[in-house]
Amino acid sequence: MKDTGPELLTFLQRSEIEQGKSEQLTDEEVKLFGKQSFNYLQMRVLRSLLNSDLEFESVQKIAKPWISASDMEELADAIRRGEEVNIPKQPRTVSLPILIACLLILIGTAVILLTLPEHQVLSLELTADEIRLACGMKFEPESYVKEYHGENAVLILPDSFTAEHPETRLVRYELQTDQGTVSKLMRITVVDETPPEITLSQEHVELLRVTPFSCQAYLIRAMDNVDGDLSRQVECDDQLSEEETQMVEYAVSDNSGNRCVKSLEVHFAAEPEATAQDPVLAATPAPKQQAAPSAQPEPMPSDTAVSVPPAPQDHGETQVIEYSESVTESQEIVSSETVVEHSVG
């Protein structure tokens, strides 16, 4: 069978080719199995064998479109065991007379079907045999029915569902009538193409250089629509550089490889400078610390001598004794050591 361009390959065939490229297979190896003449199961087996310990020449021997995927695996096991294997030959093509006879039969059948009344034609056609849904999308089976025909036909649709996680499903459409039943299979591939979301408490922060920094302190959560909470898997770095303004990156990936990156801008503020003392305050002398007041003697009558406590010896300060101007009589001030006689007025 002649190979054609990639536009004629099915989605699953293209997926096998892309998988082979991602596994670092050479162009020659990818070209070996990436042919339109192989179905996706044969491609998958050949890709797996090329990634195994089997030599390229051995894989090339069994890479035949007429050998099924299961037979390829059996032949590969026999080669590994060192057994002699017989590679099946390509079946002979149908001779021209037989081909013409088959073609005439098909034409005659088509003419008969076209000449029959329309209600006797039983057919079911879908818009596609394979579809791709993203997680969160809903599968509506009736939207993929292109047309169907049949007298008193009953169309049985598969169940609708909402795609929740990556998977592959096969669903069946059936058209039932008294004349028989027609069924169609559809392959549904559910993929997760939505990256997770990282939420930070703020996107800009200003710090002093002496302030300890923890990137996790600004992380609120990381959520994915399929895998849920990924907060514990977020990667970030607590080490800051000497740059005045820099970006700290937060990154996380879900199980399908979708990656989210978010940045926090960190700016170092200028260090506060020591300010000079206010000149007015600088010119004002500091208040002098006063000694604790001593216990005052109890008041005495005006005609009684006043006892004066001795002056403190340690501080060398002079004790000031105030007298009331209303005293007009001579008073005698007595201390424990000295008696002072003082006349006022």
Secondary structure, 3 states (H helix, E strand, C coil): CCCCCHHHCCHHHHHHHHHHHHCCCCHHHHHHHCCCCCCHHHHHHHHHHHCCCCCHHHHHHHCCCCCCHHHHHHHHHHHHCCCCCCCCCCCCCCCHHHHHHHHHHHHHHHHHHHHCCHHHCCEEEECCCEEEEECCCEECHHHHEEEEECCCCEEECCCCEECCCCEEEEEEEEEEECCEEEEEEEEEEEECCCCCEEEECCCEEEECCCCCCCHHHHEEEEEECCCEECHHHCECCCCCCCCCEEEEEEEEECCCCCEEEEEEEEEECCCCCCCCCCHHHHHCCCCCCCCCCCCCCCCCCCCCCEEECCCCCCCCCCCCCCCCCCCCCCEEEEECCCEEEECCC
